[in-house]
Amino acid sequence: AAGVIQSPRHLIKEKRETATLKCYPIPRHDTVYWYQQGPGQDPQFLISFYEKMQSDKGSIPDRFSAQQFSDYHSELNMSSLELGDSALYFCASSLLVRKDTQYFGPGTRLTVL
Amino acid sequence: QKEVEQDPGPLSVPEGAIVSLNCTYSNSAFQYFMWYRQYSRKGPELLMYTYSSGNKEDGRFTAQVDKSSKYISLFIRDSQPSDSATYLCAMSWDTGFQKLVFGTGTRLLVSP
């Protein structure tokens, strides 16, 4: 079965640079979520989209923005990167009517030097 | 204080043992309860999901929810070395968009 695809899988950036993470949800899933997982921590919700509209917002810094496109893929844009942004970034997708099943992608490991 | 509490472990058991993993939570509005398995540097893999209280069984895995106690459990029977991973409980609400609130995860080590 198709899974959530994320790219790139690894990304190394310098402080104050910009990064763009991409997520391709499971086909026919209408909701996309972004989570950030720091070392040894649980995933923290950043932002979500339903049918290409932002549906909820969590602890996402103002330096970050995201959007969902007409083909349902989503991008997380991160500017003025800081050392503390180094983390695993996960995208998850689901069908809104199935509130109990979010499927996660393999994640993008971002390292800020 | 976190909304969802989970013992980080590690929990070490011999192969074949029954494993009990638990989470407690403080928000009585949570209605959906999930268990994810996460291998090192991989994405969380959905194992079990339940709505409200009750039990659910899937193969070697059983999930229990006790809303009156705000306590959920995952039992793994006949544990295998391949079960060694971090197990994350996650919860969400019945209304709105279902962002997940995670526990910190319990690291499980099953030795041959």
Chai-1 contact restraints between the chains, C-beta under 6 A:
chainA,res_idxA,chainB,res_idxB,connection_type,confidence,min_distance_angstrom,max_distance_angstrom,comment,restraint_id
A,D42,B,F102,contact,1.0,0.0,6.0,A-B,restraint_1
A,D42,B,T104,contact,1.0,0.0,6.0,A-B,restraint_2
A,D42,B,G105,contact,1.0,0.0,6.0,A-B,restraint_3
A,P43,B,F102,contact,1.0,0.0,6.0,A-B,restraint_4
A,F45,B,K99,contact,1.0,0.0,6.0,A-B,restraint_5
A,S48,B,F97,contact,1.0,0.0,6.0,A-B,restraint_6
A,S55,B,F97,contact,1.0,0.0,6.0,A-B,restraint_7
A,D56,B,F97,contact,1.0,0.0,6.0,A-B,restraint_8
A,D56,B,K99,contact,1.0,0.0,6.0,A-B,restraint_9
A,F90,B,G43,contact,1.0,0.0,6.0,A-B,restraint_10
A,K99,B,Y32,contact,1.0,0.0,6.0,A-B,restraint_11
A,K99,B,Q98,contact,1.0,0.0,6.0,A-B,restraint_12
A,D100,B,Y32,contact,1.0,0.0,6.0,A-B,restraint_13
A,D100,B,Y49,contact,1.0,0.0,6.0,A-B,restraint_14
A,D100,B,Y51,contact,1.0,0.0,6.0,A-B,restraint_15
A,T101,B,Y49,contact,1.0,0.0,6.0,A-B,restraint_16
A,F104,B,G43,contact,1.0,0.0,6.0,A-B,restraint_17
A,F104,B,P44,contact,1.0,0.0,6.0,A-B,restraint_18
A,G105,B,G43,contact,1.0,0.0,6.0,A-B,restraint_19
A,P106,B,G43,contact,1.0,0.0,6.0,A-B,restraint_20
A,G107,B,G43,contact,1.0,0.0,6.0,A-B,restraint_21
